[in-house]
Amino acid sequence: MAFLDFVAAGVIVLSLALLPISISSYRRTGNAKLLFTVGAFVAFFLVGVALFAYEFTPDADPAGALAAIGLLNLVVLALLYFATLKR
């Protein structure tokens, strides 16, 4: 399952790289909608951590891991929706 390792590492690295950019953008503009993108990148980081935890836990429940990762992905989608929602 080396491919899953690369996917999880990619998610973690990319989310941690984009997190300070979104925080900096929020500080520069003061636009509260950018806080939703900050939350989305934090949730993406948690997805990567969950993938790693599933990969390296010998007794991991595949259904539970899939449910947790799916729920985190729904959180990401909701946060990105609220970030782009127009009033």
C-alpha positions in Angstrom: 0.0 0.0 0.0 2.8 2.4 -0.8 0.5 4.4 -3.0 -1.7 5.3 0.0 1.4 6.5 1.8 2.1 9.0 -1.0 -1.5 10.1 -1.2 -1.6 10.7 2.6 1.7 12.5 2.6 0.6 14.7 -0.3 -2.6 15.7 1.4 -0.7 16.5 4.6 2.1 18.5 2.9 -0.2 20.4 0.5 -2.7 21.3 3.3 0.0 22.5 5.6 1.6 24.5 2.7 -1.7 26.2 1.9 -2.8 26.8 5.5 -0.4 29.7 6.2 -1.3 31.3 2.8 -5.0 31.3 3.7 -4.3 32.7 7.1 -2.1 35.4 5.6 -4.8 36.2 3.1 -7.4 36.5 5.9 -5.1 38.8 7.9 -4.4 41.0 4.8 -8.0 41.4 3.7 -10.0 40.8 6.9 -12.6 38.8 4.9 -14.3 36.5 7.3 -15.1 34.0 4.5 -11.4 33.1 4.3 -11.7 31.6 7.7 -13.8 28.9 6.1 -10.8 28.1 3.8 -8.6 27.9 6.8 -11.0 25.4 8.3 -11.0 23.4 5.1 -7.2 23.1 5.0 -7.2 22.0 8.6 -9.8 19.4 7.7 -7.7 18.3 4.7 -4.8 17.9 7.1 -7.0 15.7 9.3 -7.9 13.6 6.3 -4.2 12.9 5.7 -3.6 12.1 9.3 -6.6 9.7 9.2 -5.2 8.0 6.1 -1.9 7.5 7.8 -3.6 6.2 11.0 -5.5 3.7 8.9 -2.4 2.6 7.0 -0.3 2.0 10.1 -2.8 0.6 12.5 -2.8 -3.2 12.1 -6.3 -3.7 13.5 -7.9 -0.8 11.7 -11.6 -1.1 10.8 -11.9 -0.3 7.0 -15.5 0.7 7.4 -14.8 3.0 10.3 -11.8 4.6 8.5 -13.9 5.1 5.4 -16.7 6.7 7.4 -14.3 9.0 9.2 -12.5 10.1 6.0 -15.9 10.5 4.2 -17.2 12.7 7.0 -14.1 14.9 6.9 -14.5 15.2 3.2 -18.1 16.4 3.7 -16.8 18.9 6.2 -14.3 20.2 3.6 -17.0 20.5 1.0 -19.3 22.4 3.4 -16.5 24.8 4.4 -15.6 25.5 0.8 -19.3 26.0 0.0 -19.6 28.6 2.7 -16.4 30.3 1.6 -17.8 30.8 -1.9 -21.4 31.5 -0.9 -22.6 34.9 -2.0 -24.9 37.0 0.1 
